[in-house]
Amino acid sequence: MVAVSNPLTRVADHRARVADLVGVMPVADLPVADCLGLVLAADLVAPIPLPPFDNSAMDGYAVRAADVAEVPVTLPVADDIPAGKTSLVPLEPGTAQRIMTGAPVPPGADAVVQVEWTDGGTAAVRVDRSVVVGQNVRTAADDVAVGATVLTAGTPLGPAQLGLAAALGFAVLPVRRRPRVLVLSTGSELVSPGTELLPGQIYESNGVMLAAAVREAGGEAELLRFVPDDVDAFHAAVGARIAEFDLLLTSGGVSAGAYEVVKDAFTGRGVEFTKVAMQPGGPQGAGRYQGVAVATLPGNPVSAQVSFEVFIRPALRAAMGFAQVERPTAMARLSAGLTSPAGRTQFRRGKYDPVSGQVVTPVGGPGSHLLSALAISDCLIEVPEEVTELAEGAEVLVRFL
């Protein structure tokens, strides 16, 4: 009897499974200053107009336009209006009031003469150029009317959006909170960078890389390092912390060899392991452990980071409420031919050159240990699973990093 191997899991199917596990983050009311990079969870309706009052667009003099229709003319300066003044004296006909940019225009004034068109006087001012009604005056509600929906639910919050919210008086905003991710680094061979390596040891890098990737995607990451290749120690380390997080992200220990501690620890405990039809990054796992989402990535550094880009980053972005969860993409022509294994989507590292006609150059080979090639790449070249060879000049999809 011939054993039939299980078919490989398609990339799209595993990506959907990971996204379903992570789910959507709950809504939290956060201080507006802490909302950069988050997604608004409800429509934002203006409680006040913008500007909230008629104000000056210039440093100069509030006047009645009719009083400066014929110039030059000299008017007594009846008052000073700095920005922030709350008690205003009505402007009497035939007078001016010195006013600063952003200061409220006094009742009776219908224009502002900019200071450059005057002699800058303080007791009396000579106006050398006339103005028309409304000139240099920002009228109330010119930008935003009371009751207007200024930002809709699902809007990513950048500096301009946060500035608008603050200008409307919002101290807190309803947002999808950041996913909390525990990044687990396993392996008895791992040691901290900066220490001396003994024979058989390597510096731990996956945890640092993946925690940084979580933060770059918008999540919060905490690194749990140097869990040894021992199932009991693994359960103890993970069990003490996992309830605090939305996702446990591991790298390594998921292949078919001996001492695969992640696979040994989670098999039969809610996490399923599979081989995804991709290169690099075939061995993957996903499920729930103690009620918390778990995603297990392969241990080779390029495999781990490519897997993060393909599976984890989109899930985190979707969990935060982003409508667009994918990296930007483009079509490009290969500067050199390449080969790809049959039946697997290949993600090769590349350098994109838009100046020379949208050309992408493969960087390094397909090896999952070539971390330096990944570090100098700015995109992933995606080769579909049905394609085994591409010639120089062939068009490919690139995903920008």
Residue, then its C-alpha position, 0 to 999 in steps of 0.5 A: m500500500v502506497a502512502v498518499s501525502n496530504p496536499l499542501t495548503r494554499v497560501a490564500d487559505h492559510r492567510a484567511r485562517v490566520a486572519d479569522l483567528v486574530g479577529v477584529m480588535p475591540v473599540a477603545d476611547l483613547p486620547v487623541a494624541d495617542c491615536l496616530g496610526l489607528v483607525l477611527a471606529a465611529d463617524l466624527v461629527a463636528p460639535i462646533p464650526l470651524p472657524p468657530f468665529d470670524n477671525s483675521a487672516m492677517d496681522g493688520y487693522a480691522v476696519r469698515a471697508a467703506d472707511v478706507a474706500e478712498v486712500p490714503v486715509t488716517l484712522p484712530v486706533a481704538d483698540d488692540i485685539p491679540a489672538g485669544k482675546t475674548s471681550l471685544v469692543p464694537l468697531e465705531p465708524g471712522t476708526a480702526q482696531r489693530i488685530m493679529t492673525g487668528a484674533p476675532v474680528p470685532p462687531g462692526a468690522d467687515a474687512v482687515v487691512q494687512v499691516e504692510w498696507t499701512d504705516g503700522g501706527t498704534a495711536a492712529v494708522r495711515v491706510d495706503r490701500s483700500v480693501v473690499v468687504g470680507q477681505n482678509v476675514r475668515t468667516a465662521a464655519d467657512d471650513v466646517a459646519v456644526g453637525a457635519t461628518v468630518l471623518t467617517a468610521g474606518t478612516p486611518l488617523g494621520p497627523a492631519q486627521l488628528g489635528l482636525a479632531a483636536a481643533l473640533g475639541f475632541a480629547v478622546l477618539p473611538v478607535r480599534r486598539r492595537p493588537r497585543v502580540l507576544v513574540l516567542s523566541t525558542g531554541s537552546e542554541l540562541v544567545s543574546p547579541g553582544t555575548e560571546l558565541l560558543p560552538g554551536q550557538i547563534y545570536e537570536s535575531n528572529g524575535v527582534m525582527l518579528a517584534a519590530a515587524v509587529r510594531e511597524a504594522g501598528g501592533e504592540a509587541e513584547l519579546l519573550r526570549f530564550v525559551p529552551d527546547d523543552v516542552d514543559a519549560f515551553h508550557a510554563a513560559v507561555g502559560a504565564r503570559i499568554a492571557e495578556f495578549d491577542l496573538l502568540l507569534t512563534s518562530g522555529g520548532v515547527s518542522a518535521g525533525a526532532y526537538e521541534v518544541v513548538k510543534d510538540a507543545f501545541t499538537g493536540r492542544g488547539v494548534e494545527f500544523t500544515k505545510v503551505a505551498m510557498q517558498p520560503g516558509g512552508p511549515q506553518g501552524a495556526g490555532r488557539y491555545q488557552g483561548v488566544a490566537v497562535a501563529t507559528l512561523p518557521g525558524n529560518p530568518v527569511s522564512a519567518q519574515v516572509s511568512f510575517e509579510v504574507f500571513i501576519r501583517p495583513a491579519l494585524r492590519a485587518a484587526m485594526g480596522f484598515a480597509q487596505v491591509e496589503r502592501p502596495t504592489a506594482m507590475a515590473r519586468l525582471s532584470a534576470g531570469l529565475t526558476s521556481p519550484a512547481g506547485r509553490t508560490q515563490f517569494r523572491r527578494g528584489k530591488y525595484d527600480p522605477v526610473s529604468g522602466q519599472v525593472v526589478t532585480p532579484v537579490g540573492g537566491p531562494g535560500s531561506h537563510l540569506l538574511s543580508a539579501l532580505a535586508i537590502s531588498d525593498c520588495l518581494i517578487e511573487v511567482p505564482e505556483e503554476v510558474t516554474e521558470l521566468a525569463e529576463g524581461a518577464e512581467v512579475l508582481v512585486r510587493f513593496l516592503 
